[in-house]
């Protein structure tokens, strides 16, 4: 049994005991390092077994980013069955549950998390004097869109190859196109998860709902670093025409070009203001055309300082840009 294991930052690690022992600096040779990572550190293991996936986690310790990354892994495999494995108490064997419906299995995972950690979609405690969620007024940036507009610090960029071109239009959140209804649906979920002026965190959103709606069209970006070039893709949505293999890469490590340079600017703006943005974007890069709507949603563990971005990409024709 090997597969992969997801850590508390959502990173994918090989579930090989020798590798994990070195990674986690486990000194004892008799320690079951995989079980230790699952039970003590809240990691999640995913193992393909023929037409099924075995998901091993401990609902009493599991970390939300590990569970979220596991959901993405499950969606990428499209298994026929899910097998959930739960560690037993001292001296007791592990427990297993088999689901022929993937959705029912995921709901069982969510229910297990709810029981031990409070609802995975629960809202952060409201600050004193805050208004009820779902009846929020606009943020300062939404009311005063030109106040405090962020400018990305200079980052090394290469000259775009001849023929590359880009058209990028920022639209008000209230003007999200009916063609992008699923983006608007996730924006409403993000707003409902807010508590007063506080931003939602990863744990206050419902990953099962996001998974079902986004269907592989979402990236998660870590923005802890002060330089936007160091923003890191913790999760890379597999459903896109740009390609795969960019998980754990920073913006600065992405292929040079207009798409990267504009992403640096847009991601930095949302990370510094804490205000979502909706763009219609048309690129031609290396003679390859890209056309999509994009919604950026900021997240913050402390409700104030943005530490992650949810990047939602809807690839589609953009007739709206033809009339501008």
Buried (B, 14 or more C-beta within 10 A) or exposed (E): EEBBBBBBBBBBBEBBBEEBBEBBEBEEEEBEBBBBBBBEBBBBBBBBEEEBBBBBBBBBBBBBBBBBBBBBBBBBBEBEBBBBBBBEEEEEEEEEBEBEEBEEBBEBBBEBBBEEBEBBBBBBEBEEEBEEBEEBEEBBBBEEBEEEEBEBEEBEBEEBEEEBEBBBEEBEBEEBBEBBEBBBBBBEBBBBBBBBBBBBBBBBBBBBBBBBBBEBBBBBBBBEEEBBBBBBBBBBBBBBEBEEEBBBEBBBBBEBBBBBBBBBBBBBBBBBBBBBBBBBBBBBBEEEEBBBBBBBBBBBBEBEBBBBBBBBBBBEEBEBBEEE
